[in-house]
Amino acid sequence: MQWLFVLQVVLHRQGNTHRRHASMVLLTLPSLLAPTSDPAWLSVPFLTHGDANHIRSSRQSPSLVLLVALSAGSAGVASKEKTAMKKYSLRLLGILLFLALAPVALRSQTGQGILFGHWKLNVAKSTFGDGPKLMAMAIDVTSDKPELIQYDVAATAGNGFAYTYSFKGAADGKEYPITGSSSVYSYTEEAGVVHETQKDPDGTITKGDFTVSPNGKVGTWMYTITNPDGTVVKQKLVFDHLA
């Protein structure tokens, strides 16, 4: 996705005083623009001064026009101009909030759950307690739907041993085998949370809950590991969402 910044500075005379207005335009994300009579182009007012100033963006490429109006003027700015700037600020706040939540919303529109995508373990932000340590882990989730959870994992243990495994099964609470391991996994999902249960051949049972940040950029697994001797270990694994 490409971002285009356009900066225009307009100087005009007001009485004996020159006033300056600067506007910055950020172009990205298409779907919020209303259709116009011109099928190829969209035109959006650029400034409150000068009706001829417009920014145009091709409808053939993804673009949501975000206007950030910045003004620096002399003393005695008209009250109506201040009111207009307040309205722009409120609109800007709403657009920024939408952009922050857009990644999660887009995944919902494609039918994919919160696990979907490429994840990389943030070792510095994770806590392992007395459980197994990890030097690195990358997870590629190609499907997160009730009928199919599918992913591949590449990891490096704390002792430097590298290993891989993969999973393919429904989120129906039933146990499915792991390819590359003798463990079995089961999953269930509810709004905003993925539940995982791992059972190892030695009797170790690991239960985890996965959630994501509001902007969809950080995923967190909270694990409870119950060892065969009954001891319990808590772990927190934090992942960065790469795509």
N, C-alpha and C positions, 0 to 999 in steps of 0.2 A: 504494500500500500504506500503511495507517495503522498507527501504533504506539500502544499504550495503556499508560501507566504507572500502576500502582496502588501507593500507599505506605500502609502501615498500621503504626502504632506501638502496641505493647501494653505497658502497665505492669502488673506484678503483684508481689506481696509475697512475699519469700523470707526467712523469719525476720524480722529487723528491718531488712532491706535491700530497697529497691525496685529491681527490675531492669527494664531496658528492652530490647525487641527490635523491630527495624524490618525490614520485608521489602518488597522492590520487585519488581513483576511486570511483565515485558515480554511483550506479546502480539503475535505475528505468525506467519506460515507454518504451514499446517495439518497436513501429512501425517504428522507424527511422533506425533500423539495416537492412542492406541489407542481403538477403539470401545467404547462402554458400552451398558448396557441402555436408557439414555435417548437416543433418536435426535436430540433437539434440543439437548442441552446436555452439556458435559463438566465434571467437577468434579475439581480437583486440590488436594491438601493444601497449605495455605498456610504454616503454621508447625509446628514440632515441639511447641509448647505450644498446647493448645486445639484439639481435634479438630473443633470447630464452625466454625473459620475456614477457608473455602475460597474459591478464585477460580473463577468459572464463565465459560466462553466459548462463544459460539454456534458450532455446527458449520456453520452456514450461511455464515459468513464466514471467510476465511483466518486461521488462528491456530495458532501453536505457542507453548505456554506455557513461558516461560523464567523460572525463579525465581532471583532473586539474593538470598540471605539475608545480611543485614548485622546483626550483633549487637554491642551495646556493653553490657557487663555489669560488675558490681563484681568485686572480687577473690574468688577461691574458686569459680570456675565449675567445675562438675562435669566429671570426665574424660570421661564419655560424651557430654556436650554438645560438647566439643572434637572428639571423634572424629566426631560427626555433622557438624560444620562442615567438617571436612577432606573428608568424603565429598561434601558439597554443592559444595565448591570443585573437586573433581575432575570432578564431573558438569558444572559450569558451564564448565570448561575444554574439555571435549569438545563441548558445545553451541556454544560460541563458535568452535571450530575448524570445526565443520560449517557454521555460518553464513558463515564466511570463504570456504569452498570451494563454497557453494551455487550462486553464479551460473554457474560452469563446469559443475557437475553438472546444473543445470537445462537448459542449452543442449544437453548430451549427450543428455538424455532426450527432447528434441524433435527429435533427429536433425540439429540444426544444428552446424556446426563453429565454431571459435574466431573466425572472421572476422565472424560474424553480429552485427548490431546497428548502432548509431549511434556513430561515432567522430569525435572532434575533435582536430586536431593541437595538441599542446602545444609551441609554438614555443620557449619558454624551455628546455625539457628536450631539444630536438632539436639535432643537430649536422649542418651541411650541408657542411662542408669547402669544397672548391673547386667543388662541384657547384651546381646551380640552387637558389636560395634560395626560401623560401616565407614569405609573411606569414600565410597562413591556409589551412586545408584541412578539409573536412568530408566524411566518407564514410558513406553509408547502404547497408549490406549487407543486402539483403532475402532472400538465400538463400546458404547456404554448405553445399552438399551435394556429394558426388562427381559427381552427374549435372548439377548446376547451381550455378555461382557467378554471382551477379548483384548489381551495385552501381551507385550513382550517386555522382559526385564533384563537389564545388564547391570551387574553390581560387582563391587570389590569389597571384600570383608576387611575387618580391621587388621588382619594378619597379612593382607596383600593378596589373598586368594580371589581370583576373578571367576565369576560363574554367571550363567544365564538360565532363565526358565520362562515359560509362557503359560497362559491360561486361556481357556475357551469354554464358556458355559453360561447358562441363564442365571438371572438374579432371582432365583426362586427358592433359595434356602437349602437346596439340595447340594450334596458334596460332589465335586468334580475333581478329577486328578490334574496334577500339574505336570506339564511336559518338562523334563529335566530335573524332576524332584520326585521323591516318594511321598510327599505330603499331599493332602487334599484340602481344597478350599471351597467355601460356600459364601454366597453373597445375598443380601437383601437390600432394598433401597426404599427410602421415604423422601419426602420433600427436603432437599438440602443436605441429606446425610446418606452415606453408603456404609453399610455394615459388613464386615468381613470376619470370617472364622477360619483359622488355619489349624489343622490337626497334623502333627508330626508322628512318625512311627514310634518314637520313644515315649509317646504319651503327652508331650508338650502341647498345650492348647493356647493359641494366640487369638485374641479378639481385638478388632480395631474399628474405629469410626472415622470416616473421612469427611471433611468439610472444606469449603473454599471461602476465600475472602470475598467481600461484595464485588470487587472489581475482577474477580476470577483469576488473578495473577498468582495467588499463593494457595497451595493446598496443604492441609495438615492431617496426618494420621495420628490418632491417639490410641496407643496399643496397651493392652493388659496381657502379660505373658504369665501363664500358670505352668510352672515346671512340674515334672513327675513327682518331686518330693513335696509338692504343695506350696513352695515359695512363689511369691508373686513379684513381678518386675513391671514397672511402668516405663513406657517410652513415648517420645514425641518426635515424629519425623516430619520435617517441614520441606515442602517441595516448591520450586519455582516453576510456573507454567510457561513453557517456552513457545508453544503454539497450539 
